[in-house]
Amino acid sequence: MTVGTDSPAQARSAAPHAPEEPGAAGTPADDTASTADTTTAFAGVHPDDLPDGLVIADESGRVVCFNAAAGRITAVPADRALGLPLDQALPLEDLKGRRWWTLTDPYGGLATRRGQPERNLLLPGGREVLVSARYVREYPTGPVRRVVVSLRGTDARRRTERSHAELIATVAHELRSPLTSVKGFTATLLDKWERFTDEQKRLMLETVDADAGRIKRLIAELLDISRIDSGRLEVRRQPVDLAAAIGRHIQVHTTGGQSPDRFFVRIRPQLPALWADPDKIDQILGNLLENAVRHGDGTVTIEVAPGTAGDDGEEGTEVTVSDEGPGIPEASMSRVFTRFWRGSKRGGTGLGLYIVKGIVEAHGGTITVGRGPRGGAEFRFTLPVGTPAHLI
């Protein structure tokens, strides 16, 4: 190791106005609404500005508002839908093929109903859509004056479900190999303990220990992803000695067979005191150094320097990890920090850099990737020093 010391809005149309307070006088919807009336903006927001589909039927059950998003989702032009009975403008079926409006009967049934919660329904052709509805009454048990329907596409939900399925499949695949090894060696030892020499027993137990460590890391990655996705990743700030942390990780690699000369560390002087989560900083450094060693070539350079974090120029610490390998193709730069991205076929779950980005951002920092001065990959992350208020 070489060390350097350089320095909802609600739309108003002929139909609908905002729901009245219970007991207040209401104004019945005008059955003679025109297309122009239904596109009148309310409070500066036009129905077509809404990101979700909006369909409103009056007290007679005819559509008086059908915004642009509803047209995109249903593939029905607004001018064709306006004036149609609600069940014809939105011929929805449940997943068992039953007519939805016949089942729910918004204008009949119990007078205490206030709407329908969001659920998956089918449009003609089998296209899925998320639908929720509200029944607007002038007073709690009065007749329905308007039915307000919200429509959303299912593409985003399907992408999320697909991502979760891929995560489960990846982790299951990665767990299978070490678990098979652990099971095989332990079963062999239990069955034929007396036949092995002490050296053979030690070798098998060391293999079991290494595979158990791998399983532990995979489970930790899965938990980290869950916390990052839900915004629950906790950061416990303490003083962090970056130079010592970098030294520990380099020692792990040199003990594992890497030459000490492969690493060059440059710590700039006058670094601000960094308050961060030491375990999380270890995860960041461990992932970036492993990535450089596994996928890069030549010297791995780690540089620590003062920097600024955030748009307000807050004092921070900047860490750069670069190598001299082939680097990352320009077309892949935008995908480096996404789930399952792999720069090569040299193993790994493709989750490490996703977790690194989540940890850096949980600290209020930023991370970027680019091409290093010698052509390899260069990762640079900046953390605000995070000094506690009582020490400022």
ABEGO torsion letter per residue (X at the ends): XBBBABXXBBBBBABBBBBBBBGBBBBBBBAABBAAAAABBBGGBBAAABABBBBBBBAAGBBABBBAAAAAAAGBBAAAABGBBAAAABBBBBAAGBBAAAAAGAABEBAABAEBBBBBBBBBGGBBBBBBBBBBBABAABBBABBBBBBBBAAAAAAAAAAAAAAAAAAAAAAAAAAAAAAAAAAAAAAAAAABBAAAAAAAAAAAAAAAAAAAAAAAAAAAAAAAAAGABBBBBBBBBAAAAAAAAAAAAAAAGBBAAABBBBBBBGBBBBBBBAAAAAAAAAAAAAAAAAABBEBBBBBBBBBBBEAAGBBBBBBBBBBABAEBBAAAAAAAABBGBBABAAEEAGAAAAAAAAAAAAAGBBBBBBBBAAGBBBBBBBBBAGBBAAAX
